[in-house]
Every structure is written in structure tokens, then in C-alpha cells.
């Protein structure tokens, strides 16, 4: 409102008549009317409840085409029905009240029924020699609209138009107080979209925004008008179910939400499907404060994700205990970074052609004053769930290069060091700049650094991965694909990755001696890598049998306990300084001997067979179990295998079936106490058994079986 005009009108109403005493009445009225009609604020005068005068601004404000559309009408008609009673008792009816009326903001009703926001002022005046009420209104519609827009932006999500976190917590607080008064219940439902990042990464942020808008519209259809749907940010939504009873139980709504969210969403001409993980907390069971209920619903949502996603979980206090158990290591890792409690251990990588150490992998350990030496499996998963993994990854890269610098300065004959890259580090397209800066800071030749990239992280966005890998390769460092075979590689991209090695995952190495499928995978990986011009390194090599099989397939390097466990820095320096090499004797096959393997868990049978066959010139290997037999087969050139059939017979027959695939030249003999035709036929069908021998055996008969078995082996 124009303050100068109102002040003048207040003075006029308090001290003067509209017709001044010391001026000619016509002249006075002319000047006054001219002034009032030029004022941009709406002015109208009422007497006995009816409008007797309205200036042009008042006509415009109320939408009157002519003065007579206002003059003569009831003044109260300009007030919305909801406010008429209060105003009829106040300034619009009582001159004494009008004399004391302060300025106020209210809404007035236009002739067409629409509302207009004004700043209003009323005062008592004399008009046409009669006591009247002067009304002044300043149109503040634009200002109020702007204020409402600012208020909406402060309390609502700009993308979806849903309430934001602040407004949601405010409504939740009101709902809690209402439920407390009426002993009611309410539910908070936390909804997080599963793998939403994949949509942003593959289709772009515009598609991600469109998906969020579509999901927000669907969520509103899942609840009642009295409930609230809010977006907290990113792909996180939260629902407030006020007094959930009957058909609106939390379980029912959660199922409805999961179903709605899982429906296909059209994005840029294609349909895409996402799912949602939902966590639910209940007032007052799971908390009596808004933040507690929201936090507990969030915890339950993460349990739903851990359970396989696309489902819902109710909060339980056991979840809080598990969270506390996870938070403690996270807090400890924060302190560990500050106190420099992390250390690097190093595991040698050995060349299978020379036996020399060709490289080493830097492995993170946490030397905690309270917990001792903590292995990575106990804290790395927690770090990956938090924002710590990037900081830890940067620390490992920097410390590995600093260690190389110190060893070089001390005259240690160093070899390249391999550093694992976390998924979040690789997602940062500036990783090449970080690597280059770290190498330059410590003065390390790029050839001495190798980055190990997991198969899965390099396939999240293959095109971006290829571009980043080429920039990394341009720095001069080496690169390898770690845990190869455990993900779902697109081979058309693999051939474009500028890597130097494929690292065979230890899960395949572990089953190399006893699982024909693992053996086939390892063989295929080695052959494929060599055809692409890549070297192969097998991790987790722990036995001589694994070593011999890998060497036989042409694997280039090995890493594992067979040669060395991960070592602290000082021990690794000693190993490098001593030029320690692996004994390659086990991988060089000796002259062919008649080697026979007996698998029998009976010590007396093993001892008797050793005496009998050994006396006849056979080289005898005795295994106490089938697991031992697999390892002996992997490490020796075995011609004939005898296995005692256990009760039920399946394990020894399955053993023969496997080694037929893995060691097809072996001749297989079943020692059995069940010589019924059915058992023998099944053994032949399943295990391709060459001969049978009864148990207990006759020495002459068993030696005859051995002779014919070796004759067959040596002939074919």
C-alpha cells in the first residue's frame, strides 16, 4: 500500500471533514475527488453497509465496468463468504471500530467471484455531511503470488512438484502430535528405486528425470488424499500413511507401490522397467519422533535391497543393531585415515617360464590399535557402501607409488606393482589425471604401475570405459581385467579394451583340480587371452596340482599361497633383494612311469595295495579321500585309477565321471563289494568304468586287472 496516501487519508479521517471549512465547498470537493481518482489504490466509501462512492481504481480492482455496478451494492458483498461474519461485525458495520482499524492483509471478492489479495485499511470519515467509512485497498496479488511461489519452491521438489524433506518432516510432526492425542498409528514408507543409476548412465539425465516424474505420479495414485508422498532427493521417495487401517494397511500399500513402480515406463520410444525397495516404520512402535521414524524406514529399505530388491521390509530393532555393527567399522576407518593406520602388504606374481617374480599386487590391511590386523573382507564392503572407498583408493595409489620410490632410492630391484581400482574411482572420468599426477609427484616410471580393473565395473558403461582406458594407457601404465569370468563381459568390447592381462579369478583356480567345468573355463580363458595378444595370470594358486595344470595350459603368471602369502613391506624387500625364484621342477614332467592311483579311505587297504603294487614295480599313489585323489591326478601323470566304491556308490562313480572329462586317458577301475548286474551297469553308464575288481580283492586277480589296464593305457 502507498504509505503516503494512507497517512494523508488517516489524517483526513481523524481531523478533517471531506469538505474543508476554509475553502469553497465546490472547489474543495473538486480537488479532493481529483486526488482520489488519480490514486492507484482502490478507494470506496460505504455508509450503512452500502457503497456510496468508488474511485476508478476500485472499479478496476473489483472488475466493475461502470461506477454504478459498485455504488449502491452491499459493501460486505466484496468480502469472501468465509470472512463475511467477522467483517460484518467489524469495520464494515461499525464506524467506531473502523476508527481503530489497523492495516491488514485479506482477500476481497471481485464481481465475477474471483478473489484478489489486498492490503486493506479502513477509517471513519465525513462524506456528504454524513458519517461514513473510507476503505482503501492496495492490490498485492502479484506480491502474494511471488511469495507463494517462493514458499512452494522452499517446500517442494522442483522436478516432481512433490513435497520435499522439510515439508514432509513438518507434516510428519503434525501427524505424530495428532496420533499422540487420539492414540492413533501412522506409517512411514521409504521407497528407493533399484538400479536407477543405470538409466541415467545409459539413457542420460533427461530420461532419468522423466522416469522420476512418472514414478512420482504413480506413487500418488497408491495412497489416499490424506496421505503424503514426498521426494527426498535422487531416486528416494517417502510416503506418510496417516492412520493406516482397513484396506490402507502398510503391507497392502507396499504391495501396491511395488506393483505400480514395476510397470514399464515409456522413455524416448522404448519401455523401461525399474523396481523399488521399500522400508516401513510404524508409529509409535518404531519411534515417536519424525527423524527416528524416517531413519528406521530408511534402514528397513536397505534390508529390502539386501534381500534381493523389489520388495518391502518392516523395521525391526535387530536391523538397528546390525546397522550399529556396520557404523562402528565405518567410524573406525575414518579415524584410521586420520591416524594413518592403513598399511600395504604385497603378494608376488611369478612368471611360469622363468620362475622369477614378475610383479606384485598391493593389498590393503588395517593395522588397528584395538582390533589388530584387520583383513580387507572385514572392512572393504563397508567402505564401498560409504563415501570412504574413494578416499581409501586414493590413499592406496599414493602409498604404492611412495613405497616404490623409497625402494628405488634404497637400491631394491623393484618390479611393477598392481593396484586395485574401486568402481566409484573408475566412474570418475578424471582417473587418468589422478594417476598421472601421482606418478609425477613420486617420480615413478609409468611402466612400474598396473591398475587392476574388475570386469563388472568396466562393463557398466563400456563406451566411457574404453575412452578412459585409452587415456590411462596413454600414461604408459599397465592394465589388467581382474576377476575375469565372474561378470558378464561383452567380448566385442573386451577386444577394444587396451589391457595387458586377464586375471583368472581364484574361484576357478580353486576348483581346477576337481571340477571339469572350472578346468574348461580356465582353459578357454587362457586360449582366448593368448589369441587376443594378452597375458594371463591366475590368482589363488595354492597347490602343486593347480600349478601343474596351469602350466600345462600355458598360463603366463601365477599368484597365491603356493609361492608366497601377502607380505609386509620389509619381507617383500627381502624377497626382491634375494632374487628369490619359484622352483619350476613340479611343472616339468619326468620320464613316464607306470603310475597307479588308489582312492580308498581304508588305511589297511591302502597299505596292502602299496605293498602289492610296489613290489611289482608300479609307482603307487594312495589317496585317503576323493578330494586328495583330484589333487594327485593334477600333479602326476597317472595311467590307472582305482577307487573303492562307498555305500550307495554315487561319490566314486561321480569321481570317475569327472576324471573321464578332465583326464580322458586314464583307465578307471572300480573296487566294489557289490557285483550285482544293476550296480555294474549303472557304474559303466555313469562313469565309463574300464574294469571292476572285487573288494576285498585277490592279489593275483588284482594284479591281472592292473596289467590289462596298463596294457590298454599304453596301447592307446
C-alpha positions in Angstrom: 0.0 0.0 0.0 1.1 3.5 -0.7 2.1 4.8 2.8 2.0 8.4 1.9 -1.6 8.2 0.6 -2.7 6.2 3.7 -1.1 8.6 6.0 -2.9 11.5 4.3 -6.1 9.6 4.5 -5.6 8.8 8.1 -5.1 12.5 8.9 -8.2 13.3 6.8 -10.3 10.8 8.6 -9.1 11.7 12.1 -9.1 15.5 11.8 -10.9 16.8 8.8 -14.2 16.6 7.1 -14.2 15.8 3.4 -15.5 19.4 2.9 -12.9 21.7 4.4 -14.2 24.7 6.4 -11.9 27.3 4.9 -12.4 26.6 1.3 -15.3 26.8 -1.1 -17.2 23.5 -1.0 -17.3 23.0 -4.7 -13.6 23.9 -5.1 -12.8 21.6 -2.2 -14.7 18.6 -3.5 -13.3 19.1 -7.0 -9.7 19.0 -5.7 -10.4 16.1 -3.4 -12.2 14.0 -6.0 -9.4 14.7 -8.5 -6.8 13.5 -5.9 -8.7 10.3 -5.0 -9.4 9.4 -8.6 -5.8 9.7 -9.5 -4.6 7.4 -6.7 -3.7 3.9 -8.0 -5.1 2.3 -4.8 -8.8 1.3 -4.7 -10.9 3.6 -2.6 -14.5 3.2 -1.9 -16.8 4.8 0.8 -19.6 3.0 2.4 -22.4 4.2 4.6 -24.9 2.0 6.5 -23.4 -1.1 4.8 -23.7 0.1 1.2 -21.1 1.6 -1.2 -21.8 5.3 -1.9 -18.6 6.1 -3.8 -15.8 4.1 -5.7 -12.8 5.6 -7.4 -11.7 4.2 -10.8 -9.0 2.1 -9.2 -11.8 0.4 -7.1 -13.7 -0.3 -10.3 -10.7 -1.9 -11.8 -9.9 -3.9 -8.7 -13.5 -5.4 -8.5 -13.9 -5.7 -12.2 -16.8 -3.2 -12.5 -17.4 -1.8 -16.0 -19.0 1.4 -14.5 -19.3 3.1 -11.1 -23.0 2.1 -10.8 -22.0 -1.5 -10.7 -20.4 -0.9 -7.4 -22.3 2.1 -6.0 -25.4 1.0 -4.2 -24.2 -2.6 -3.6 -23.6 -4.1 -0.2 -20.0 -3.5 1.0 -20.0 -6.9 2.6 -20.5 -8.5 -0.8 -16.9 -7.7 -1.6 -15.7 -10.0 1.2 -15.5 -13.8 0.6 -18.3 -15.7 2.3 -15.9 -17.4 4.7 -14.9 -14.0 6.2 -18.2 -12.1 6.0 -19.4 -12.8 9.5 -16.2 -11.4 11.1 -16.1 -8.4 8.8 -19.8 -7.7 9.3 -19.1 -7.3 13.0 -16.1 -5.1 12.4 -15.1 -2.3 10.1 -17.8 -2.8 7.5 -20.6 -2.1 10.1 -19.2 -0.1 13.0 -17.7 3.4 12.5 -16.1 3.3 16.0 -14.3 0.1 15.1 -13.3 1.5 11.7 -11.8 4.4 13.6 -9.4 1.9 15.3 -8.9 -0.5 12.4 -5.2 -1.3 11.7 -4.0 -2.2 8.3 -4.3 -5.9 7.4 -3.9 -8.3 4.5 -7.1 -10.1 3.3 -8.8 -11.3 0.2 -11.7 -9.4 -1.5 -14.2 -10.8 -3.9 -14.5 -9.4 -7.4 -17.8 -9.1 -9.2 -17.1 -12.3 -11.1 -16.5 -14.2 -7.9 -12.7 -14.4 -8.2 -10.5 -13.4 -5.3 -7.9 -10.7 -5.1 -5.2 -10.3 -2.4 -5.1 -6.8 -0.9 -3.6 -4.9 1.9 -6.7 -3.2 3.5 -7.3 -0.2 5.6 -10.5 1.4 6.9 -11.2 4.6 8.8 -14.2 6.8 9.8 -14.8 9.9 7.7 -17.5 12.5 6.9 -18.8 12.2 3.4 -21.6 14.4 2.1 -22.1 15.6 5.7 -22.7 12.0 6.9 -20.6 9.6 9.0 -19.1 7.1 6.6 -16.4 4.5 6.3 -13.4 5.0 4.0 -12.0 1.8 2.6 -8.6 1.7 1.0 -7.2 -1.5 -0.7 -3.8 -1.9 -2.3 -3.6 -4.8 -4.8 -0.9 -7.2 -3.6 -1.9 -10.2 -5.8 1.5 -10.2 -7.7 3.4 -10.0 -4.5 1.4 -12.8 -2.8 1.8 -14.9 -5.9 5.5 -14.4 -5.8 5.6 -15.2 -2.1 3.6 -18.3 -2.7 6.0 -19.4 -5.4 9.0 -18.8 -3.2 7.2 -20.7 -0.4 6.4 -23.6 -2.8 9.9 -23.8 -4.0 11.2 -23.9 -0.5 8.9 -26.7 0.5 8.5 -28.7 -2.8 10.7 -30.6 -5.2 11.2 -28.7 -8.4 11.3 -31.7 -10.6 8.3 -33.6 -9.5 6.3 -31.0 -7.6 6.1 -33.3 -4.6 6.7 -32.1 -1.0 10.4 -32.1 -0.1 12.1 -33.3 3.0 11.4 -30.2 5.1 7.7 -30.2 4.3 7.5 -33.9 4.8 9.0 -33.7 8.2 6.7 -30.9 9.1 3.7 -32.9 8.1 5.0 -35.9 9.8 5.5 -33.9 13.0 1.9 -32.7 12.9 0.6 -36.2 12.2 2.6 -37.6 15.2 1.1 -35.0 17.5 -2.4 -35.8 16.2 -1.8 -39.5 16.6 -0.5 -39.0 20.1 -3.7 -37.1 21.1 -6.0 -39.7 19.6 -3.8 -42.7 20.3 -3.6 -43.4 16.6 -1.0 -45.0 14.5 0.8 -44.0 11.3 3.4 -45.4 9.0 6.4 -44.1 7.1 7.3 -45.8 3.9 10.7 -45.3 2.3 11.0 -46.1 -1.4 14.3 -46.3 -3.3 14.4 -47.2 -7.0 16.6 -50.1 -7.8 19.5 -49.5 -10.2 18.2 -46.1 -11.2 21.8 -45.0 -11.9 21.8 -47.4 -14.9 19.0 -45.3 -16.5 21.0 -42.1 -16.1 24.2 -43.7 -17.3 22.7 -45.4 -20.4 19.9 -43.1 -21.4 21.0 -39.7 -19.9 19.7 -37.5 -17.2 16.7 -36.3 -19.2 15.4 -39.9 -19.3 16.2 -40.2 -15.6 14.1 -37.0 -14.9 11.2 -38.3 -16.9 11.3 -41.6 -15.1 11.2 -39.8 -11.7 8.2 -37.7 -12.8 6.4 -40.9 -13.9 7.2 -42.7 -10.7 6.0 -39.8 -8.6 2.7 -39.7 -10.4 2.3 -43.4 -9.8 3.1 -43.2 -6.1 0.4 -40.5 -5.6 -2.1 -43.0 -7.1 -1.2 -45.6 -4.5 -2.3 -43.5 -1.4 -5.3 -41.5 -0.1 -5.7 -37.8 -0.3 -5.0 -37.6 3.4 -1.6 -39.2 2.9 1.6 -37.5 1.7 4.1 -38.5 -1.0 7.4 -36.7 -0.9 10.7 -36.8 -2.8 13.8 -36.6 -0.6 16.2 -36.3 -3.5 17.8 -38.5 -6.2 15.7 -41.7 -6.5 14.4 -41.6 -2.9 10.7 -41.2 -2.2 8.9 -41.3 1.1 5.2 -41.8 2.0 3.3 -40.8 5.1 0.3 -43.0 5.7 -1.8 -41.2 8.2 -3.9 -43.6 10.4 -3.4 -46.7 8.2 -6.3 -49.1 8.8 -8.6 -51.4 6.8 -7.7 -51.5 3.1 -4.9 -49.0 3.6 -2.6 -51.2 5.7 1.1 -50.6 5.2 1.5 -54.1 3.7 -1.3 -53.5 1.2 0.1 -50.2 0.1 3.6 -51.5 -0.1 2.5 -54.3 -2.4 0.5 -51.7 -4.5 3.6 -49.4 -4.7 5.9 -52.3 -5.7 3.4 -53.3 -8.4 2.9 -49.8 -9.7 6.6 -48.9 -9.7 7.4 -52.1 -11.6 5.2 -51.3 -14.5 7.0 -50.4 -17.7 7.8 -46.7 -18.2 7.9 -45.4 -21.8 11.2 -43.4 -22.3 12.1 -41.9 -25.7 10.2 -44.6 -27.6 11.2 -47.6 -25.5 9.8 -49.1 -22.5 12.0 -49.5 -19.4 11.3 -51.3 -16.2 12.6 -50.5 -12.7 11.7 -51.9 -9.4 11.6 -50.4 -5.9 13.0 -51.5 -2.5 10.6 -50.4 0.3 11.2 -49.9 4.1 8.4 -49.3 6.6 8.4 -48.0 10.1 5.3 -47.7 12.4 4.5 -45.0 15.0 4.7 -45.5 17.9 6.3 -48.9 17.8 9.4 -47.9 15.8 9.9 -44.3 17.1 8.0 -41.3 18.4 10.0 -38.6 16.6 9.8 -37.7 13.0 13.5 -38.2 12.3 13.6 -41.5 14.1 10.7 -42.9 12.0 12.3 -41.7 8.8 15.7 -43.1 9.7 14.2 -46.5 10.7 12.2 -46.7 7.4 15.5 -46.0 5.6 17.2 -48.8 7.4 14.4 -51.2 6.6 14.7 -50.2 2.9 18.3 -51.2 2.8 17.4 -54.6 4.3 14.9 -55.0 1.5 17.7 -54.3 -1.0 20.0 -56.8 0.7 17.2 -59.4 0.5 17.1 -59.2 -3.3 15.4 -55.8 -4.1 11.9 -55.3 -5.4 10.2 -56.0 -2.1 9.5 -54.5 1.3 10.6 -54.9 4.9 9.3 -53.6 8.2 11.8 -52.1 10.6 12.9 -54.3 13.4 15.3 -53.4 16.3 17.6 -56.2 15.1 18.2 -54.1 12.0 19.3 -51.2 14.1 21.8 -53.5 15.9 23.2 -54.6 12.5 23.5 -51.0 11.4 25.4 -50.1 14.6 27.7 -53.0 13.9 28.3 -51.6 10.4 28.7 -48.0 11.5 31.4 -48.8 14.1 33.9 -50.0 11.4 33.0 -47.0 9.2 33.8 -44.6 12.1 36.9 -46.6 12.8 38.0 -46.3 9.1 37.5 -42.5 9.3 39.9 -42.5 12.3 42.2 -44.9 10.5 42.7 -42.5 7.7 43.3 -39.6 10.0 45.8 -41.7 12.2 47.5 -43.4 9.2 46.6 -46.9 10.4 46.2 -48.4 7.0 49.2 -50.4 5.6 50.0 -52.2 2.4 51.1 -55.8 2.1 52.4 -57.2 -1.2 51.9 -60.6 -2.9 54.4 -61.6 -5.5 53.3 -62.6 -9.0 55.6 -65.2 -10.6 56.4 -65.9 -14.3 55.8 -69.6 -15.1 58.6 -69.6 -17.7 61.4 -68.3 -15.6 60.2 -68.7 -12.1 61.2 -65.1 -11.4 59.0 -62.5 -9.6 57.4 -60.5 -12.4 55.2 -58.2 -10.4 53.4 -57.8 -7.1 49.9 -56.8 -6.0 49.4 -54.1 -3.3 46.9 -55.4 -0.8 45.3 -53.1 1.8 45.3 -54.0 5.5 44.1 -52.1 8.5 46.5 -52.1 11.5 44.0 -51.2 14.2 45.3 -50.5 17.7 42.1 -52.0 19.1 41.4 -54.8 16.6 44.8 -55.8 15.4 45.5 -56.5 11.7 42.1 -56.4 10.0 41.7 -58.2 6.7 40.1 -56.4 3.8 36.9 -58.6 3.7 36.0 -57.2 7.1 36.1 -53.5 6.1 36.2 -53.0 2.4 32.5 -53.9 1.8 31.6 -51.2 4.5 33.9 -48.7 2.8 32.2 -49.4 -0.6 28.8 -48.7 0.9 30.0 -45.3 2.2 31.9 -42.5 0.6 35.2 -43.7 2.1 36.2 -46.1 -0.7 37.3 -43.2 -3.0 39.5 -41.7 -0.3 40.9 -45.1 0.6 41.5 -45.8 -3.1 43.5 -42.6 -3.5 45.5 -43.5 -0.4 46.4 -46.9 -1.8 47.5 -45.5 -5.1 49.6 -42.8 -3.4 51.2 -45.1 -0.9 52.0 -47.7 -3.5 53.9 -45.2 -5.6 55.6 -43.7 -2.5 56.7 -47.2 -1.5 58.2 -47.8 -4.9 60.0 -44.5 -4.7 61.5 -45.5 -1.3 62.6 -48.9 -2.5 64.2 -47.5 -5.7 66.1 -44.9 -3.6 67.3 -47.8 -1.4 68.6 -49.8 -4.3 65.9 -52.5 -4.2 65.3 -54.3 -7.6 61.7 -53.4 -7.9 59.0 -55.0 -10.1 55.7 -53.4 -11.3 53.1 -53.0 -8.6 49.4 -53.7 -9.3 46.7 -51.5 -7.6 43.0 -52.4 -7.5 40.6 -49.7 -8.7 37.2 -49.3 -7.0 34.1 -49.0 -9.1 33.5 -45.4 -7.9 37.0 -44.4 -8.7 36.6 -45.8 -12.2 33.3 -44.0 -12.6 35.3 -40.8 -12.1 36.4 -39.9 -15.7 39.3 -37.9 -14.3 41.1 -41.1 -13.0 43.8 -40.7 -15.7 44.6 -37.2 -14.4 44.9 -38.6 -10.8 47.2 -41.4 -12.0 49.4 -39.0 -14.0 49.7 -36.6 -11.1 50.6 -39.3 -8.6 53.3 -40.8 -10.8 54.8 -37.4 -11.4 54.7 -36.5 -7.7 56.7 -39.5 -6.7 58.9 -39.7 -9.8 57.8 -43.2 -10.8 58.1 -44.6 -14.3 54.6 -45.4 -15.6 55.7 -49.0 -16.5 56.1 -49.8 -12.8 52.3 -49.2 -12.1 49.5 -51.5 -13.1 45.8 -50.9 -12.5 43.5 -53.9 -11.9 40.0 -53.2 -13.2 37.2 -55.6 -12.3 35.3 -57.0 -15.2 31.9 -55.8 -13.9 32.8 -52.1 -13.4 34.4 -51.8 -16.9 31.1 -53.0 -18.4 28.8 -50.5 -16.6 29.3 -48.0 -19.5 31.5 -49.8 -22.0 32.0 -46.8 -24.3 33.0 -44.5 -21.5 35.3 -47.3 -20.1 37.0 -47.7 -23.5 37.7 -43.9 -23.6 39.0 -43.8 -20.1 41.2 -46.9 -20.6 42.8 -45.4 -23.6 43.6 -42.2 -21.7 45.1 -44.3 -18.9 47.1 -46.4 -21.4 48.5 -43.2 -22.8 50.1 -42.5 -19.5 52.3 -45.6 -20.0 50.9 -47.8 -17.2 49.8 -51.4 -17.5 46.2 -52.6 -17.0 44.6 -55.9 -16.3 41.0 -57.2 -16.0 40.6 -58.6 -12.5 38.3 -61.5 -11.5 37.8 -62.4 -15.2 34.9 -64.8 -15.8 32.9 -63.7 -12.8 31.0 -61.0 -14.6 29.1 -60.8 -17.9 31.5 -59.4 -20.4 30.6 -58.3 -23.9 33.5 -59.8 -25.9 33.1 -57.2 -28.6 34.1 -54.6 -26.0 36.8 -56.8 -24.5 38.8 -56.7 -27.7 38.6 -52.9 -27.6 39.9 -52.6 -24.0 43.6 -51.7 -24.1 44.6 -54.1 -21.3 47.6 -56.2 -21.0 46.4 -59.1 -18.9 43.4 -61.2 -17.9 43.4 -62.3 -14.3 41.7 -65.6 -13.7 39.6 -65.5 -10.6 40.6 -67.7 -7.7 37.1 -69.3 -7.6 38.1 -71.1 -10.9 41.6 -71.8 -9.7 40.2 -73.4 -6.6 38.2 -75.9 -8.5 40.8 -76.5 -11.2 41.9 -80.0 -10.0 38.4 -81.4 -9.2 35.8 -79.6 -11.3 35.8 -80.2 -15.1 33.7 -77.1 -15.7 36.3 -74.9 -13.9 39.0 -76.6 -15.8 37.2 -75.9 -19.1 36.7 -72.2 -18.2 40.4 -71.7 -17.2 41.5 -73.4 -20.5 39.1 -71.2 -22.5 40.2 -68.0 -20.8 43.9 -68.7 -21.4 43.4 -69.6 -25.1 41.1 -66.6 -25.7 43.6 -64.2 -23.9 46.5 -65.5 -26.0 44.5 -65.2 -29.2 43.9 -61.5 -28.3 47.6 -61.0 -27.5 47.1 -60.8 -23.7 48.9 -62.5 -20.9 47.1 -64.5 -18.2 47.7 -64.6 -14.5 45.9 -67.0 -12.2 45.3 -65.9 -8.6 44.7 -68.2 -5.6 47.2 -70.8 -6.7 47.8 -72.9 -3.5 48.7 -76.5 -4.6 51.2 -78.2 -6.8 48.4 -79.8 -8.8 46.9 -76.4 -9.7 50.3 -75.1 -10.6 51.0 -78.1 -13.0 47.6 -77.8 -14.7 48.0 -74.1 -15.2 51.5 -74.5 -16.6 50.2 -77.3 -18.9 47.6 -75.0 -20.3 50.1 -72.2 -21.0 49.2 -69.8 -18.2 51.8 -67.0 -18.0 51.9 -66.0 -14.4 50.5 -67.2 -11.0 49.9 -65.6 -7.7 49.0 -67.3 -4.5 50.0 -69.1 -1.3 51.9 -71.8 -3.2 54.7 -69.4 -3.7 54.0 -66.7 -1.1 51.4 -65.2 1.1 50.9 -61.4 1.1 54.0 -59.9 2.8 54.7 -56.7 4.8 56.9 -54.3 3.1 60.2 -55.4 4.8 59.6 -59.0 3.9 58.8 -58.1 0.3 62.0 -56.1 0.1 64.0 -59.2 1.4 62.3 -61.4 -1.2 63.1 -59.0 -4.0 66.6 -58.3 -2.8 67.4 -62.0 -2.6 66.2 -62.6 -6.2 64.1 -65.4 -5.0 62.6 -67.7 -7.7 60.0 -70.3 -7.8 61.1 -74.0 -8.2 59.7 -75.0 -11.5 60.6 -78.6 -11.1 56.9 -79.7 -10.4 55.8 -78.3 -13.7 58.3 -80.3 -15.7 57.0 -83.8 -16.2 59.6 -86.6 -15.6 60.0 -89.8 -17.5 56.9 -91.9 -17.9 56.4 -94.4 -15.2 53.6 -96.9 -14.6 51.8 -94.7 -12.0 48.7 -96.1 -10.4 46.4 -94.2 -8.0 44.3 -95.8 -5.4 41.5 -93.8 -3.7 40.3 -95.6 -0.6 39.5 -94.3 2.9 40.5 -97.7 4.5 44.1 -97.4 5.8 44.6 -101.2 5.8 43.5 -101.4 2.1 45.9 -98.6 1.2 48.8 -100.3 3.0 48.1 -103.7 1.4 47.9 -102.2 -2.1 51.2 -100.2 -1.6 53.0 -103.4 -0.7 51.4 -105.5 -3.5 51.7 -103.0 -6.4 55.0 -101.5 -5.2 56.6 -104.9 -5.2 55.6 -105.4 -8.8 57.3 -102.1 -9.9 54.4 -99.8 -10.0 54.7 -96.2 -8.9 51.8 -96.1 -6.3 49.9 -93.0 -5.2 47.5 -93.5 -2.4 44.7 -91.0 -1.6 42.7 -91.1 1.7 39.7 -89.3 0.0 38.4 -88.4 -3.4 39.5 -84.7 -2.8 43.0 -85.9 -2.3 42.8 -88.0 -5.4 41.9 -85.0 -7.5 45.0 -83.2 -6.4 47.2 -86.2 -7.0 45.8 -86.5 -10.5 46.5 -82.9 -11.2 50.1 -83.2 -10.1 51.1 -86.6 -11.7 50.9 -88.5 -14.9 48.6 -91.2 -13.7 47.8 -94.2 -16.0 45.4 -96.3 -14.0 43.0 -95.1 -11.2 41.4 -97.5 -8.7 38.6 -96.1 -6.5 36.8 -98.0 -3.8 33.0 -97.7 -4.1 31.4 -96.3 -0.9 28.0 -97.4 0.4 25.5 -96.0 -2.1 28.2 -95.8 -4.7 27.4 -92.4 -6.1 30.5 -90.5 -4.9 33.1 -92.8 -6.5 31.1 -93.1 -9.8 30.8 -89.3 -9.9 34.5 -89.2 -9.3 35.1 -91.4 -12.4 32.7 -89.3 -14.5 34.6 -86.2 -13.7 38.1 -87.5 -14.3 36.9 -89.1 -17.6 36.3 -85.5 -18.7 39.4 -84.0 -17.1 41.9 -86.8 -17.6 40.4 -88.8 -20.5 43.5 -91.0 -21.0 43.3 -92.5 -17.5 42.0 -96.1 -17.2 39.4 -96.4 -14.5 38.9 -99.4 -12.3 36.1 -99.7 -9.7 36.8 -101.6 -6.5 33.4 -102.7 -5.2 31.8 -105.2 -2.9 28.5 -105.0 -4.9 29.0 -107.0 -8.1 25.3 -107.2 -8.9 24.5 -106.6 -12.6 22.4 -103.5 -11.8 25.2 -101.8 -9.9 27.8 -102.7 -12.5 25.6 -101.4 -15.4 25.0 -98.1 -13.6 28.7 -97.6 -12.9 29.5 -98.2 -16.6 26.8 -95.9 -17.8 27.7 -93.1 -15.4 31.4 -93.4 -15.0 32.7 -95.2 -18.1 34.5 -97.7 -15.9 37.1 -99.9 -17.7 37.1 -102.8 -15.3 35.8 -104.0 -12.0 37.6 -105.6 -9.2 36.0 -107.2 -6.1 36.8 -105.8 -2.6 38.3 -107.5 -0.7 40.5 -108.5 -3.6 42.6 -111.5 -4.5 46.2 -110.4 -5.1 46.6 -112.4 -8.3 43.3 -111.2 -9.7 44.0 -107.5 -8.8 47.5 -107.7 -10.4 45.9 -109.2 -13.5 43.4 -106.2 -13.7 46.3 -103.8 -13.3 48.3 -105.5 -16.1 45.4 -105.4 -18.5 44.6 -101.8 -17.6 48.1 -100.6 -18.2 48.3 -102.5 -21.5 45.2 -100.7 -22.6 46.6 -97.3 -21.4 50.0 -97.8 -23.1 48.4 -99.0 -26.3 46.0 -96.1 -26.8 
